[in-house]
Amino acid sequence: MAEEVSKALNGILTQEQDALLDLYLNNLDNFFENQKKAEKLKVEIETLHLKKILSE
């Protein structure tokens, strides 16, 4: 995603702005990946908890 945006804006931004945009987009991608991982972990924990309750 970050590369696509950078290519589209090539020539419009300065080299420094382009580097900052790449950094920002990479951080944003990482943030959303971490959110997905956290959601999966939350679901797994809730599932284990419900299984424990149902087995009692």
Distance bins in CASP14 RR format, pairs under 12 A and 6 or more apart:
PFRMAT RR
TARGET T0000
AUTHOR 0000-0000-0000
RMODE 2
METHOD distances of the structure
MODEL  1
1 7 0 0 0 0 0 1 0 0 0 0 0
1 8 0 0 0 0 0 1 0 0 0 0 0
1 21 0 0 0 0 0 1 0 0 0 0 0
1 22 0 0 0 0 0 1 0 0 0 0 0
1 24 0 0 0 0 0 1 0 0 0 0 0
1 25 1 0 0 1 0 0 0 0 0 0 0
1 26 0 0 0 0 1 0 0 0 0 0 0
1 28 0 0 0 0 1 0 0 0 0 0 0
1 29 1 0 0 1 0 0 0 0 0 0 0
1 30 0 0 0 0 0 1 0 0 0 0 0
1 32 0 0 0 0 1 0 0 0 0 0 0
1 33 0 0 0 0 0 1 0 0 0 0 0
2 8 0 0 0 0 0 1 0 0 0 0 0
2 9 0 0 0 0 0 1 0 0 0 0 0
2 18 0 0 0 0 0 1 0 0 0 0 0
2 19 0 0 0 0 0 1 0 0 0 0 0
2 20 0 0 0 0 0 1 0 0 0 0 0
2 21 1 0 0 1 0 0 0 0 0 0 0
2 22 1 0 1 0 0 0 0 0 0 0 0
2 23 0 0 0 0 1 0 0 0 0 0 0
2 24 0 0 0 0 1 0 0 0 0 0 0
2 25 1 1 0 0 0 0 0 0 0 0 0
2 26 1 0 1 0 0 0 0 0 0 0 0
2 27 0 0 0 0 1 0 0 0 0 0 0
2 28 0 0 0 0 1 0 0 0 0 0 0
2 29 1 0 0 1 0 0 0 0 0 0 0
2 30 0 0 0 0 0 1 0 0 0 0 0
3 9 0 0 0 0 0 1 0 0 0 0 0
3 10 0 0 0 0 0 1 0 0 0 0 0
3 18 0 0 0 0 0 1 0 0 0 0 0
3 21 0 0 0 0 0 1 0 0 0 0 0
3 22 0 0 0 0 1 0 0 0 0 0 0
3 25 0 0 0 0 1 0 0 0 0 0 0
3 26 0 0 0 0 0 1 0 0 0 0 0
3 29 0 0 0 0 0 1 0 0 0 0 0
4 10 0 0 0 0 0 1 0 0 0 0 0
4 21 0 0 0 0 0 1 0 0 0 0 0
4 22 0 0 0 0 0 1 0 0 0 0 0
4 25 0 0 0 0 1 0 0 0 0 0 0
4 29 0 0 0 0 0 1 0 0 0 0 0
5 12 0 0 0 0 0 1 0 0 0 0 0
5 13 0 0 0 0 0 1 0 0 0 0 0
5 18 0 0 0 0 1 0 0 0 0 0 0
5 21 1 0 0 1 0 0 0 0 0 0 0
5 22 0 0 0 0 1 0 0 0 0 0 0
5 24 0 0 0 0 1 0 0 0 0 0 0
5 25 1 0 0 1 0 0 0 0 0 0 0
5 26 0 0 0 0 0 1 0 0 0 0 0
5 28 0 0 0 0 0 1 0 0 0 0 0
5 29 0 0 0 0 0 1 0 0 0 0 0
6 12 0 0 0 0 0 1 0 0 0 0 0
6 13 0 0 0 0 1 0 0 0 0 0 0
6 15 0 0 0 0 0 1 0 0 0 0 0
6 17 0 0 0 0 0 1 0 0 0 0 0
6 18 1 0 0 1 0 0 0 0 0 0 0
6 19 0 0 0 0 1 0 0 0 0 0 0
6 20 0 0 0 0 0 1 0 0 0 0 0
6 21 1 0 0 1 0 0 0 0 0 0 0
6 22 1 0 1 0 0 0 0 0 0 0 0
6 23 0 0 0 0 0 1 0 0 0 0 0
6 24 0 0 0 0 0 1 0 0 0 0 0
6 25 1 0 0 1 0 0 0 0 0 0 0
6 26 0 0 0 0 0 1 0 0 0 0 0
7 13 0 0 0 0 0 1 0 0 0 0 0
7 18 0 0 0 0 0 1 0 0 0 0 0
7 21 0 0 0 0 0 1 0 0 0 0 0
7 22 0 0 0 0 0 1 0 0 0 0 0
8 18 0 0 0 0 0 1 0 0 0 0 0
8 21 0 0 0 0 0 1 0 0 0 0 0
8 25 0 0 0 0 0 1 0 0 0 0 0
9 15 0 0 0 0 0 1 0 0 0 0 0
9 17 0 0 0 0 1 0 0 0 0 0 0
9 18 1 0 0 1 0 0 0 0 0 0 0
9 19 0 0 0 0 0 1 0 0 0 0 0
9 20 0 0 0 0 0 1 0 0 0 0 0
9 21 1 0 0 1 0 0 0 0 0 0 0
9 22 0 0 0 0 0 1 0 0 0 0 0
9 25 0 0 0 0 0 1 0 0 0 0 0
10 17 0 0 0 0 0 1 0 0 0 0 0
10 18 1 0 0 1 0 0 0 0 0 0 0
10 21 0 0 0 0 0 1 0 0 0 0 0
10 22 0 0 0 0 0 1 0 0 0 0 0
11 17 0 0 0 0 0 1 0 0 0 0 0
11 18 0 0 0 0 1 0 0 0 0 0 0
12 18 0 0 0 0 1 0 0 0 0 0 0
12 21 0 0 0 0 0 1 0 0 0 0 0
13 19 0 0 0 0 1 0 0 0 0 0 0
13 20 0 0 0 0 1 0 0 0 0 0 0
13 21 1 0 0 1 0 0 0 0 0 0 0
13 22 0 0 0 0 0 1 0 0 0 0 0
13 24 0 0 0 0 0 1 0 0 0 0 0
14 20 0 0 0 0 1 0 0 0 0 0 0
14 21 0 0 0 0 0 1 0 0 0 0 0
15 21 0 0 0 0 0 1 0 0 0 0 0
15 22 0 0 0 0 0 1 0 0 0 0 0
16 22 0 0 0 0 0 1 0 0 0 0 0
16 23 0 0 0 0 0 1 0 0 0 0 0
17 23 0 0 0 0 0 1 0 0 0 0 0
17 24 0 0 0 0 0 1 0 0 0 0 0
18 24 0 0 0 0 0 1 0 0 0 0 0
18 25 0 0 0 0 0 1 0 0 0 0 0
19 25 0 0 0 0 0 1 0 0 0 0 0
19 26 0 0 0 0 0 1 0 0 0 0 0
20 26 0 0 0 0 0 1 0 0 0 0 0
20 27 0 0 0 0 0 1 0 0 0 0 0
21 27 0 0 0 0 0 1 0 0 0 0 0
21 28 0 0 0 0 0 1 0 0 0 0 0
22 28 0 0 0 0 0 1 0 0 0 0 0
22 29 0 0 0 0 0 1 0 0 0 0 0
23 29 0 0 0 0 0 1 0 0 0 0 0
23 30 0 0 0 0 0 1 0 0 0 0 0
24 30 0 0 0 0 0 1 0 0 0 0 0
24 31 0 0 0 0 0 1 0 0 0 0 0
25 31 0 0 0 0 0 1 0 0 0 0 0
25 32 0 0 0 0 0 1 0 0 0 0 0
26 32 0 0 0 0 0 1 0 0 0 0 0
26 33 0 0 0 0 0 1 0 0 0 0 0
27 33 0 0 0 0 0 1 0 0 0 0 0
27 34 0 0 0 0 0 1 0 0 0 0 0
28 34 0 0 0 0 0 1 0 0 0 0 0
28 35 0 0 0 0 0 1 0 0 0 0 0
29 35 0 0 0 0 0 1 0 0 0 0 0
29 36 0 0 0 0 0 1 0 0 0 0 0
30 36 0 0 0 0 0 1 0 0 0 0 0
30 37 0 0 0 0 0 1 0 0 0 0 0
31 37 0 0 0 0 0 1 0 0 0 0 0
31 38 0 0 0 0 0 1 0 0 0 0 0
32 38 0 0 0 0 0 1 0 0 0 0 0
32 39 0 0 0 0 0 1 0 0 0 0 0
33 39 0 0 0 0 0 1 0 0 0 0 0
33 40 0 0 0 0 0 1 0 0 0 0 0
34 40 0 0 0 0 0 1 0 0 0 0 0
34 41 0 0 0 0 0 1 0 0 0 0 0
35 41 0 0 0 0 0 1 0 0 0 0 0
35 42 0 0 0 0 0 1 0 0 0 0 0
36 42 0 0 0 0 0 1 0 0 0 0 0
36 43 0 0 0 0 0 1 0 0 0 0 0
37 43 0 0 0 0 0 1 0 0 0 0 0
37 44 0 0 0 0 0 1 0 0 0 0 0
38 44 0 0 0 0 0 1 0 0 0 0 0
38 45 0 0 0 0 0 1 0 0 0 0 0
39 45 0 0 0 0 0 1 0 0 0 0 0
39 46 0 0 0 0 0 1 0 0 0 0 0
40 46 0 0 0 0 0 1 0 0 0 0 0
40 47 0 0 0 0 0 1 0 0 0 0 0
41 47 0 0 0 0 0 1 0 0 0 0 0
41 48 0 0 0 0 0 1 0 0 0 0 0
42 48 0 0 0 0 0 1 0 0 0 0 0
42 49 0 0 0 0 0 1 0 0 0 0 0
43 49 0 0 0 0 0 1 0 0 0 0 0
43 50 0 0 0 0 0 1 0 0 0 0 0
44 50 0 0 0 0 0 1 0 0 0 0 0
44 51 0 0 0 0 0 1 0 0 0 0 0
45 51 0 0 0 0 0 1 0 0 0 0 0
45 52 0 0 0 0 0 1 0 0 0 0 0
46 52 0 0 0 0 0 1 0 0 0 0 0
46 53 0 0 0 0 0 1 0 0 0 0 0
47 53 0 0 0 0 0 1 0 0 0 0 0
47 54 0 0 0 0 0 1 0 0 0 0 0
48 54 0 0 0 0 0 1 0 0 0 0 0
48 55 0 0 0 0 0 1 0 0 0 0 0
49 55 0 0 0 0 0 1 0 0 0 0 0
49 56 0 0 0 0 0 1 0 0 0 0 0
50 56 0 0 0 0 0 1 0 0 0 0 0
END
